[in-house]
């Protein structure tokens, strides 16, 4: 009898583990650090929010998001004389199991204005798109 109960508990634990993994397998990642840094007048950004949910307390950690259309608010770097950079909104159709590196593209190093854009994308290793 104990072996039967033990095997039922093991099967239940395995099912819970598999269902927990399946719920996060298609998540994508956003990061404000550039992958490619060779282009002039491009800068890292701070991800402020995604669809109204704020992430400013975790500036270096990737933001995990579900696939689909997303509204991302980013803050660019400040220029001399300013303590904070300006904020811009980026509309992005996030694909499943994809990592996005975001950046700010300025017209010059002295410009406060910037265009938020995707610097690089890659598939997330070990992720199974649904």
Helices and strands as residue ranges (DSSP letters): H 2-24, E 28-31, E 42-43, E 46-50, E 53-54, E 63-65, E 68-75, E 87-94, E 98-105, E 115-123
